[in-house]
Amino acid sequence: MSLSAPGGPINPEEADNFEEIEKQFAVKVVEHMSTYWSILEKLPGSKLRLTKYDDDILEHFRREFPDFDLKATINEDEMKSKEGKERWRNFINEYEKKVEDYNFGTMLRANPAWEYGEKETIFAVRMQFYAVEIARNRAGLNDWIYEKAQKAKGA
């Protein structure tokens, strides 16, 4: 990803943290969370496709992370350990030419039974989000969001 500023391109390795860039990033992350939650309220996750590669991503995720417990709370320390980062990096990099913004930062609910919240989410990259949420959706673990929204509509 290349960023540019009035003085020319910004080298991300040398750039200071620009407050405006951070704000724009935060806005994008919140928009992504809100949009996804809104979709889950309108359609059961088990019927949702997040990408045209959902089947491939799910198969790859299951193969690379066979012990990943979809119902459990994600252990962020384990995920971001040296070994965890390496495993995820190898997984994520396979999508560099396939999935737009494959490595863009986003928020992931640490547990499928929770709504988004400050203590209930972890920072992840887009492919981690896709892998985990596609698997959760296929397992029906996000359908409660739709059911809750439908009950609230009828009340």
SEBAVO-757565 format. One record per atom (N, C-alpha, C): residue in one letter; x, y, z. Coordinates in steps of 0.2 Angstrom, whole numbers, plus 5000, padded with zeros to 4 digits. Example, Ala and Ser with C-alpha at 12.3 -4.5 7.8 and 13.67 -1.06 7.14 Angstrom:
BEGIN
a506649725039 a506249785039 a506649845039 s506449895035 s506849955036 s506450005039 
***
This chain:
BEGIN
m500449945000 m500050005000 m500450065000 s500350114996 s500750174996 s500250234998 l500550275002 l500150335004 l500550395001 s500150445000 s500450504997 s500250565001 a500650615002 a500450675005 a500650735001 p500550795003 p500650854998 p501350854996 g501850825000 g502550824998 g502750764994 g502350724992 g502550664989 g502350604993 p502550544990 p502450474993 p502750475000 i502350435005 i502550425011 i502850355012 n503450355015 n503750285016 n503450265023 p503050205023 p502750185029 p503350175035 e503950155032 e504450135037 e504750195040 e504650255037 e505050315040 e504450365042 a503850345041 a503350395043 a503250405050 d503050465053 d502850465060 d502150445060 n501850445066 n501150425066 n500750495065 f500450495059 f500050555058 f499350545061 e499150595065 e498550595068 e497950585063 e497950615058 e497450615053 e497350545050 i497950515048 i497950445045 i497650395050 e497850405057 e497550365062 e496850375063 k496550435062 k495850445062 k495550415057 q495750415051 q495450385045 q495450315045 f496050285048 f496050215049 f495450195054 a495450225059 a494950215064 a494250215061 v494050265057 v493450275054 v493350215050 k493750185046 k493750135041 k493550065045 v493950055051 v493850005055 v493149995058 v492850055060 v492250065063 v491650045058 e491850075052 e491350065046 e491249995045 h491849955045 h491849885043 h491449845048 m491649865055 m491249825060 m490549835060 s490349905059 s489649915059 s489249885053 t489549885047 t489249855041 t489149785042 y489649745045 y489649675046 y489049665051 w489049695056 w488549685061 w487849695058 s487749745054 s487149765051 s486949705046 i487449685043 i487249625038 i487049565042 l487349545048 l487249495052 l486549495055 e486249565056 e485649575059 e485049565053 k485249565047 k484749555042 k484749495038 l485349455039 l485349385036 l485749345041 p485549285042 p485849235046 p486549225043 g487049225048 g487749215046 g487849145042 s487449095043 s487549035040 s487349035032 k487049095030 k486849105023 k487249155020 l487749185023 l488149235021 l488749215018 r488949245012 r489549235009 r489949305010 l490549305012 l490949365013 l491449375007 t491649325004 t492049334998 t491849284993 k492149294987 k491949234982 k492449174983 y492849184988 y493349124990 y493149094996 d492549104999 d492349075005 d492549005006 d492348965001 d492448895002 d493248875002 d493648904998 d494348894998 d494648925005 i494448985007 i494749005013 i494548965019 l493948935019 l493748895025 l494148825025 e494248805019 e494648735018 e495348745020 h495648805018 h496348825020 h496348835027 f495948875030 f495948885038 f495848825042 r495448775040 r495348715043 r495948675043 r496348675037 r496948635036 r497548665040 e497548735040 e498148765044 e498048775051 f497448775053 f497248785060 f496748735063 p496948665062 p496448615064 p496148615071 d496548645076 d496348645083 d496048715085 f495848755080 f495548815082 f494848805084 d494748825090 d494048815093 d493648875092 l493148865087 l492748925085 l492348955091 k492148905095 k491648935101 k492048965106 a492648955107 a493148975112 a493349055111 t493449085116 t493749155116 t494449145113 i494649185108 i495249185105 i495749205110 n496349175110 n496849185115 n497349235110 e497249295112 e497649345108 e498349345108 d498649325115 d499349315116 d499649255111 e499249205111 e499449145107 e499449165100 m498949205097 m498849225090 m499449265088 k499649315093 k500149355091 k500849345094 s500949275096 s501549255098 s502049245092 k502649235093 k503149225087 k502849175083 e502749115086 e502449055082 e501749075079 g501349105082 g500649125080 g500749165074 k501149225075 k501149265069 k501449235063 e501949195064 e502249155058 e501649115054 r501349075058 r500749035055 r500249075052 w500049135055 w499549175052 w499849215046 r500449235046 r500749265040 r500849225034 n500949155035 n500949115030 n500249105027 f499749095031 f499049095029 f498849155025 i498949215028 i498749275025 i499049295018 n499749275018 n500049295012 n499849255006 e499549205006 e499249165001 e498749204997 y498449255000 y497849294997 y498049364995 e498749374995 e498949434992 e498749454986 k498649414981 k498449434974 k497749414973 k497449384978 k496749364977 k496249414980 v496349424986 v495849464990 v496049534992 e495649584990 e495849654990 e495849674998 d496349715000 d496449735007 d496549675011 y496849615009 y496949555012 y497349565019 n497749615019 n498149625026 n497949695029 f497349725027 f497149785030 f496949765037 g497049815042 g496849805049 g496149805050 t495849765055 t495149765056 t495049745063 m494449745066 m494249715072 m493949645072 l494049605076 l493749535076 l493549525083 r492849505084 r492649485090 r493049425093 a493249425099 a493649375102 a493249315103 n492549315104 n492149265105 n491549275101 p491249215097 p490649225093 p490049245097 a490049235104 a489449245108 a489349315110 w489849355108 w489949425110 w489749475105 e489449535107 e489449585102 e490049625102 y490149665097 y490749715097 y490749755103 g491349765106 g491449805112 g492149815113 e492349865117 e493049885118 e493449825120 k493149785125 k493549725128 k493349665125 e492949665120 e492649605117 e493049595110 t493449635108 t493749635101 t494449635101 i494749605096 i495549605095 i495649635089 f496249665088 f496449695082 f496749635078 a496549625071 a496749575067 a496749605060 v497049565055 v497049585048 v496449555045 r496249585039 r495649565035 r495649485034 m496149455032 m496149385031 m496049345037 q496249365043 q496049335049 q495349335051 f495049395050 f494349415050 f493949365046 y494149365039 y493849315035 y493849245037 a494449225038 a494449155040 a494049135046 v494149175051 v493749155058 v492949165057 e492749225054 e492049235053 e491749195048 i492049175042 i491749125038 i491649055041 a492149035045 a492048975049 a491548975054 r491449035058 r490949045063 r490249045059 n490249075053 n489549085050 n489349015047 r489848975045 r489648905042 r489448865048 a489748875054 a489548835060 a488848855063 g488548915060 g487948945063 g488048985070 l488748995071 l488849035077 l488649105078 n488549135072 n488349205072 n487549215070 d487249155069 d486449165068 d486049195074 w486349195080 w485949225085 w485949295084 i486349325081 i486349405080 i485649415075 y485549375070 y484949385066 y484349375070 e484349315074 e483749295078 e483649355083 k484149385086 k484049435091 k483749495088 a483949515082 a483749575078 a483049565076 q482849505074 q482149485072 q481649495078 k481849465083 k481449475089 k481349545091 a481849585091 a481849655093 a481349695088 k481349675081 k480849705077 k480149685078 g480049625080 g479349605082 g479149625088 a479549645093 a479349675099 a479049735099 
***
